Amino acid sequence: MRADSFSFQLHAREGRARAGTFHTPHGAVDTPAFMPVGTQGTVKTVTPHELRQMGASMILANTYHLFLRPGEDVVEELGGLHAFMRWDGPLLTDSGGFQVFSLARINQVRDDGVVFQSHIDGSRHFFTPEGVMDIQAALGADVVMAFDECPPGGASRAEVLEANRRTLGWLERCRERFRQLQEEEARPPQALFPVLQGNVFDDLRRQQARDVLAMGPWSGLAIGGLSVGEAKEDMWRTLELLDPLLPSDAPRYLMGVGYPDDLLRAVTRGCDLFDCVAPTRNARHGTAWSLEEGQVNLKHARFTRDRTPLDSRCDCYTCRHFDRAYLRHLAVTGEWLGHRLVSIHNLHFLVDLARAARHRIRDGTFPGWSRDWLDRYDAARGEEG
């Protein structure tokens, strides 16, 4: 699997919290790290240069969307996803499984794959584990995800057990096809991450982790099936359960988690990599994050004449150049500049939070700092609500 192109160094631990470096062919990723989401080959309204300026080291793109438009063959012909996006740092592509199950119209889920209809034009397609590996090989990201079945929050034990069985079978097929692709001389090195499922059932989580680890070694592991509608307490319990089961020499990617308080609480439970569309999605609705005020609705009338920056502690481009009054005006009028400026701030906020966490872990001050940060943020968020 050409795993020698990827490695993980663990530098420090504070309780379960970990600080490390994930090495890839396109550069190093210091962890904990937040990965901005470029679903369709772009982080909405933000340029690659701006992502670099704010300190983002790795970004994510979506296999399902790029398969539908423009097609993985087009991306490959144009030099692969790095060249296509003009991003020269590490890239991760998800398998498209979550979108197939949540966005597309499902026709049939079978052991050999999933038949679905495009959400764009209704055209019918068939995703198999082997096909998903082929698509991600053509896209050329550094890290590719195994095809998995993610049951929704509230799924029954029987449904989760069946999804675990199918996910494990698909992983075996992904691993074999991935190995074949990596043996082709012209292929750039990639790392395959499996996805640990099991919903909120402790015994199913444990068994799935054991089964997946027995198929390794892996360059990294993804934790899926959380942040899909379950109670937060269930997510924290599941992460605490998995922490001692997972190897210390591989990064742990918690899929789909990226609200500030959730990210920090997950870091305290041993997670290293995060992604979420919330920074840009919230920005499109005029919502920003601030340590001083929690989650801020910029459309509120109290900001009409407010000449202060969005967050006085923040040194992002938006906070250095614009005030709340102008940002409110842009949010109320629906101007794209407002979406862009708040996206820059929200992304910077999460990237900077992950950076602060890893510095605190390495200098031995993480527990007290994280408790104080969460207390302040939770109190501010409560006041805003």
C-alpha angles and dihedrals in degrees: 000000000000088000090161088081089066130052140158126219118198108209104175145352131207107187103309093336114107136198117197148134125252109205119209135169089259096049145292126302115206110212144257085050136165115220115209112226118241096181098178097026094288137077097232113266094343125105126224089244091056091049089054091048092055091050103257109155104177131028135190134229131188124247096200095055096042090048089057096040126051092348128241091258091061092048091049092048089052093055103276132286096299092057093038093054095035089235115136098182131084117307133196126196120197118220097250089240095120091051092046090055099037108029110025124066105259116222101174139352111205137166090255095051146293129294111207144161122237115252087220105056107352094251115156123243138172122219117197127176090250093047092050089053090050092050093049091046089055092048089052103212118164094238122036127188128229117243109258142168114242113196115211124252110280094032116153123252090250092053092048092047091053092047090051091051092049093044091053092049091049090049091058089053093045090051093051095047091044090053091051092050093048090053090063107101097223094053118104114232116271135179122225117216119196119216119235111217133176103123110222098327107115097204092048090049091051094047093046091051092050093048094048094046090050088061093053169064094176130188089225142345131230124211110213136173095056127107087035098115104299123128115274090238089060091052093051092047091050093051091049090050093051097044098082092040096057124080116255094220097067131067118250116221116200104203122225099000117125115129106122099245093042091051093052093046089050091050088056087056097054106271122141112181129042140180135181139157091221097100094060097029092053090046090058088058094047095255122139136175127239131171088216096051107016112221110005125204102210092194089071113118092231089076095057094104100017108134095183124104120261090254119008090204094055125092098191120130092258096052092045095052112025139051132218094255092061093042089052090051091052092047094049093048093044094236115171091226087066092053090049097047094047091045089055090051096045093048091047089049092057096040089050093046091054090046092051091048094054092047090051092048091051095048094045099245100102103109097055094038094050093048091050092046093050093045091053094044095046091048092049092046091051091053092049092050 
